């Protein structure tokens, strides 16, 4: 296991300070606020710590309310909404400086047999044949060195490989609003289903709005031609998966309007099983001249 991955796992291992109350800390992000995927992942950890282990997470719905302060701890309060025969529901509020910064509702379900179908996995190249993040980023002379280093540091725990050029790699001309990345953690994880779901939640916020940028030929914050932030985030966990094995994150944007952009994503295992569906809306604004 890489040191970066161990540091991330330590970050997600929340301190319990009272029944239903947990405390977490932050790590540097590529923007000067707490990374949204970190808050979502920590909130899901807090919820999962109050649920029996035989009930894996099957969905989450969240709102990003305020920018998080990376220099201050985050307190997560869990409300045990319902414990039913098949489903368990939790609500989590993340607080900093006395104000809520994030709200999450998560649902967990006991395993049961049922109807089964899925959309097929889209075509994509073998991840082993794609350049690593470092190989790509080191080749972008138009990016400031400090931007490259912040990207690499923030993603050191995850091997994330773009199928095509990311928005900041080639911008200025609109492209199809579709993006694919392969990802897996940089090291093996324990056999804990919640941990794998939490790691996928963490990664899911890294690239989902890329397709919005591609549609308009924008490079993103890395080149300063848009400003943005996540507004809400929803995930459905359909089938078991491992975050330490290759996962294809297929993403597209059906709409952007009113200073907001919508991204939709599907995460497939390498053998073609649809594991997760993701939807996020974010603020995407062109800076005023």
C-alpha positions in Angstrom: 0.0 0.0 0.0 1.3 3.5 -0.9 1.9 6.0 1.9 -0.6 8.3 0.1 -3.3 5.7 0.3 -2.6 5.0 4.0 -2.8 8.7 4.7 -6.2 8.8 2.9 -7.5 5.8 4.9 -6.3 7.5 8.1 -8.2 10.6 7.0 -11.4 8.6 6.5 -11.0 6.8 9.9 -13.1 9.2 11.9 -12.8 9.8 15.6 -15.9 9.0 17.6 -16.4 11.7 20.3 -19.9 10.7 21.5 -22.7 8.4 20.4 -23.7 9.4 16.9 -21.1 12.2 16.8 -17.8 11.9 14.9 -14.9 14.2 14.1 -12.8 14.3 11.0 -9.9 16.4 9.6 -9.0 17.6 6.1 -6.1 17.3 3.7 -4.9 19.8 1.0 -7.1 19.9 -2.1 -6.6 21.3 -5.6 -8.8 24.3 -4.6 -8.5 26.4 -1.4 -11.4 24.6 0.3 -12.2 21.2 1.6 -12.6 18.7 -1.3 -16.2 17.8 -1.7 -15.5 14.1 -2.2 -13.7 14.0 1.1 -16.7 15.4 3.0 -19.1 13.0 1.3 -16.8 10.1 2.0 -16.4 11.0 5.7 -20.1 11.6 6.1 -20.8 8.1 4.7 -18.2 6.6 7.1 -20.1 8.3 10.0 -23.4 6.9 8.8 -22.0 3.5 8.2 -20.5 3.3 11.7 -24.1 3.3 13.1 -25.4 0.5 10.7 -25.0 -3.3 11.1 -22.3 -4.6 8.8 -24.7 -6.9 7.0 -26.5 -3.9 5.5 -24.3 -2.3 2.8 -25.0 1.2 1.5 -27.2 1.3 -1.6 -27.7 5.0 -2.1 -26.8 8.5 -0.9 -28.1 12.0 -1.6 -26.1 15.0 -0.5 -26.0 18.8 -0.6 -22.9 21.0 -0.4 -24.1 24.0 1.7 -20.9 26.0 2.4 -17.2 25.8 1.5 -15.3 23.8 4.0 -12.4 25.2 5.9 -9.4 22.8 5.4 -7.7 24.2 8.6 -10.6 23.3 11.0 -12.0 19.9 12.1 -15.4 18.8 10.8 -18.0 17.4 13.2 -20.4 14.8 11.8 -23.7 14.3 13.6 -25.7 11.2 12.7 -29.5 11.0 13.0 -30.8 7.4 13.1 -33.9 8.1 11.0 -35.1 4.5 10.6 -34.1 0.9 11.2 -36.5 -1.3 9.2 -36.6 -5.0 8.5 -34.7 -4.6 5.2 -33.7 -0.9 5.0 -31.8 1.4 7.3 -31.8 5.2 6.8 -29.3 7.7 8.2 -29.1 11.5 8.0 -25.7 13.2 8.6 -24.9 16.9 9.1 -21.3 18.1 8.8 -20.6 21.2 10.9 -17.7 23.7 11.0 -17.5 26.9 13.0 -21.0 26.3 14.3 -22.6 26.2 10.8 -23.6 23.2 8.6 -21.4 22.8 5.5 -22.8 19.6 4.2 -25.9 17.4 4.5 -26.2 13.7 3.5 -29.0 11.1 3.6 -27.9 7.5 3.1 -29.8 4.3 2.9 -28.5 0.7 3.6 -30.1 -2.6 2.7 -29.8 -6.2 3.7 -28.9 -8.4 0.7 -31.8 -10.1 -1.2 -32.4 -11.8 -4.5 -34.4 -10.0 -7.2 -34.8 -9.0 -10.8 -31.5 -8.2 -12.5 -30.6 -6.3 -15.7 -28.2 -3.5 -16.6 -27.1 -1.3 -19.5 -24.0 -2.8 -21.2 -20.6 -1.3 -20.5 -19.4 1.2 -23.1 -16.3 0.5 -25.1 -13.1 1.7 -23.5 -9.4 0.9 -23.9 -7.4 -1.2 -21.5 -6.4 1.0 -18.5 -2.9 -0.5 -18.5 -2.4 1.0 -22.0 -3.2 4.6 -20.8 -0.8 7.1 -19.5 -0.8 7.7 -15.7 -1.8 11.1 -14.2 1.9 12.0 -13.7 2.8 11.1 -17.3 -0.1 13.2 -18.6 0.4 16.2 -16.3 4.1 16.5 -16.8 3.5 17.0 -20.5 1.3 20.0 -20.1 3.7 22.9 -20.4 0.8 25.4 -20.3 0.0 24.5 -16.7 1.9 26.2 -14.0 4.2 23.8 -12.1 2.4 24.5 -8.8 -0.9 23.5 -10.4 0.6 20.2 -11.6 2.0 19.5 -8.2 -1.3 20.2 -6.5 -3.1 17.8 -8.8 -0.5 15.1 -8.3 -0.6 15.5 -4.5 -4.4 15.5 -4.3 -4.6 12.3 -6.4 -1.6 10.4 -5.1 -3.7 7.8 -3.3 -5.6 6.9 -6.6 -4.3 5.7 -9.9 -6.6 7.8 -12.2 -6.2 7.5 -16.0 -8.1 9.6 -18.5 -9.0 7.8 -21.8 -8.9 11.1 -23.7 -7.4 14.5 -22.9 -8.9 16.1 -19.8 -10.5 19.6 -20.1 -7.3 21.3 -19.0 -5.2 19.3 -21.3 -6.7 20.5 -24.6 -9.2 23.4 -24.4 -10.5 26.3 -26.5 -12.7 24.2 -28.8 -15.9 22.5 -27.7 -15.9 18.7 -27.6 -18.4 16.0 -27.1 -19.7 16.3 -23.5 -18.4 12.8 -22.6 -15.4 11.7 -20.6 -14.0 8.4 -19.4 -11.5 7.7 -16.7 -10.2 4.4 -15.2 -9.3 4.4 -11.5 -8.3 2.2 -8.6 -6.6 2.8 -5.3 -2.8 2.7 -5.2 -2.7 -0.4 -3.0 -4.9 -3.2 -1.8 -7.8 -2.5 0.6 -9.3 -4.6 3.4 -12.3 -6.8 2.6 -14.8 -4.2 4.1 -17.6 -3.4 1.7 -18.2 0.0 3.3 -14.6 1.0 2.7 -14.8 0.3 -1.0 -18.0 2.3 -1.3 -16.5 5.1 0.6 -13.4 5.2 -1.6 -15.6 5.3 -4.7 -17.6 8.1 -3.2 -14.3 10.0 -2.6 -13.2 9.6 -6.3 -16.6 10.2 -7.8 -16.3 14.0 -7.1 -13.0 14.4 -8.9 -14.0 14.4 -12.5 -17.8 14.3 -12.9 -18.2 17.9 -14.1 -15.4 17.5 -16.7 -18.0 16.7 -19.4 -19.7 20.1 -18.7 -16.4 21.8 -19.4 -15.7 19.8 -22.5 -19.0 20.8 -24.1 -17.9 24.5 -24.0 -14.2 24.1 -24.6 -13.3 25.2 -21.1 -10.2 24.0 -19.2 -11.5 24.6 -15.7 -10.0 26.2 -12.6 -6.5 24.9 -13.6 -6.4 27.4 -16.4 -8.8 30.0 -14.9 -11.5 30.1 -17.5 -14.3 28.9 -15.2 -15.1 29.0 -11.5 -17.2 26.4 -9.9 -18.2 24.2 -7.0 -20.3 21.1 -6.3 -23.9 21.8 -5.4 -25.4 18.3 -4.8 -24.4 14.7 -5.3 -26.3 11.4 -5.6 -25.0 7.9 -5.9 -26.7 4.5 -6.2 -24.6 1.4 -5.4 -26.0 -1.4 -7.6 -23.6 -4.3 -7.3 -20.6 -5.2 -5.1 -17.2 -4.0 -6.3 -13.7 -3.4 -5.1 -12.1 0.1 -5.3 -8.6 -1.4 -5.4 -9.5 -3.0 -8.8 -9.9 -1.1 -12.1 -13.2 0.7 -12.4 -14.4 2.6 -15.5 -16.1 5.9 -14.7 -18.1 6.9 -17.8 -19.4 10.5 -17.6 -21.5 12.8 -19.7 -23.4 16.1 -19.4 -27.0 16.4 -20.7 -27.4 20.1 -19.7 -25.8 23.4 -18.6 -27.9 26.5 -17.9 -28.2 29.3 -15.4 -24.7 29.1 -14.1 -25.1 25.4 -13.3 -24.0 22.2 -15.1 -25.2 18.6 -14.7 -23.0 15.6 -14.8 -24.1 12.0 -15.0 -21.8 9.0 -14.5 -21.7 5.2 -14.4 -19.0 3.2 -12.8 -18.4 -0.3 -14.2 -16.1 -3.1 -13.1 -13.5 -4.2 -15.5 -15.5 -7.3 -16.4 -18.5 -5.2 -17.3 -20.8 -5.1 -14.3 -22.6 -1.8 -13.6 -21.6 -1.1 -10.0 -22.6 2.6 -9.4 -24.6 5.4 -10.9 -23.8 9.0 -10.1 -25.4 12.4 -10.7 -24.1 15.8 -9.7 -25.0 19.4 -10.3 -22.4 22.1 -9.8 -21.9 25.8 -10.2 -20.1 26.4 -13.5 -19.6 30.2 -14.1 -17.5 32.1 -16.6 -15.4 34.7 -14.7 -16.4 38.3 -15.3 -13.9 40.2 -17.3 
